[in-house]
Amino acid sequence: MKMFKNAIRKILLTNIVRNFYKGYLVGNLGKVVEEEDKLICYVEQSKIKKGIYEYFIECNGIEGKELAKRYNLDKPVHYIIEGITLKDKKVYIYNFHNDDCNITIKNCDFDWGCSITANCDCTIDSIHIRAFHLLMIDTKNLTIKNMDLTNELANASADLSIRLGATENINLINANIGKEKERTKVSMIAYKNIELTNSTVNGKEVECESKDIITNDNSSLNGTDKVKIKSDNIDRINISSSTIVYNDKVIEQEEKKEVIIEKKDDDLTNKRLELISLLRNLKEVCENTAIGEIRHKPFEKVKK
C-alpha cells in the first residue's frame, strides 16, 4: 500500500513539474495546452514585456532542449496571439533562432505599428495597425489574410515603407497592402513563391521578387510611378503603372495602363514590350530628325 501511495505521489509530482515547465520552456507567455505532436501557447496580454517605447513578444519556442527531453516536452510550439490590444507603443514580435514552431497573430489591435522578425512560419489574420512609418515583416513562410495594411494616419507628405520578406513563401489572401496615391514604397521578396488571392498591392513604387509569382484574376500590383517585377516563372499577374520593370527591362508607357502578363504568353509579352520600347524610341527620333532622314534610316531599323 505504501509503495502504491509513493508511486501515486511521484506521478502527481511529475505532472506538477511538467505543467510548470510547459510554461517555462516556451517563455511564460500564457496558458500552454499540450497535444500529442505540439505545444500550443495562448499568449496573454498581461505577460507581454513592456519597454519604455515598445512592447516585446518573444516567441522563441523550446530553448532548454535537454530539460524538455527529460520531461518529454521537446515538441514544436504554436504561439497564438489573439484578441490583444496595444495602443500606446509599437509592438515587436520575434523568434531569432528556432524554426521548430509557428506564430499566429489574429484579431489584434496594434495602433502604433508592428515589426515581426521570425525564423519560423507566421500567419497574420485580421489585425489592425493604424499608424506606422516603417512596417517590416520577415519570416520563413508568411501568410497575410483578411486585412488592410494602409496606415490610416498617413498624409500626402509622409514617406511610408512596407517590407514583406520570406525565406520561402509569401501568401496574400483577401488583403490590401499599401496606398497607391500616397508616398508609399512596398517591397515583397520571397525566395520560393509569392501568391496573391483576391489581393492588391498599392504604392508609389511596388517591388515584387520571387522565383515563382502566382495571382488570380482579382489580384493586382498597382504603382503610381513604378512596378518592378523579377521572377523566373509568372503564372499570371495584373499590373497597373506608367513604368514597368520586368526582369530588368524598363518599359515606360505614355499613360498609366493595365498590363496582364501570363506564363503562356511570355514570348508574346516580351515582344510586345520590346515593340513599345522601339516605337517610343522611334517617336523620339522622328521628333528630332529632318523629314528626309526619316525616310532612309529609321524605317530600315524597324524592318531589322
Secondary structure as UniProt FT lines:
FT   HELIX           2..25
FT   TURN            26..27
FT   STRAND          30..34
FT   STRAND          39..43
FT   HELIX           45..47
FT   STRAND          49..50
FT   STRAND          54..58
FT   HELIX           65..70
FT   TURN            71..72
FT   STRAND          77..82
FT   STRAND          85..86
FT   STRAND          90..95
FT   STRAND          101..106
FT   STRAND          109..110
FT   TURN            111..112
FT   STRAND          114..118
FT   STRAND          121..125
FT   STRAND          128..129
FT   STRAND          134..149
FT   TURN            152..153
FT   TURN            156..157
FT   STRAND          159..177
FT   TURN            180..181
FT   STRAND          183..190
FT   STRAND          193..197
FT   STRAND          200..209
FT   STRAND          212..215
FT   TURN            217..218
FT   STRAND          220..230
FT   STRAND          233..246
FT   TURN            247..248
FT   STRAND          249..262
FT   HELIX           263..265
FT   HELIX           266..288
FT   HELIX           291..296
FT   HELIX           298..303
//
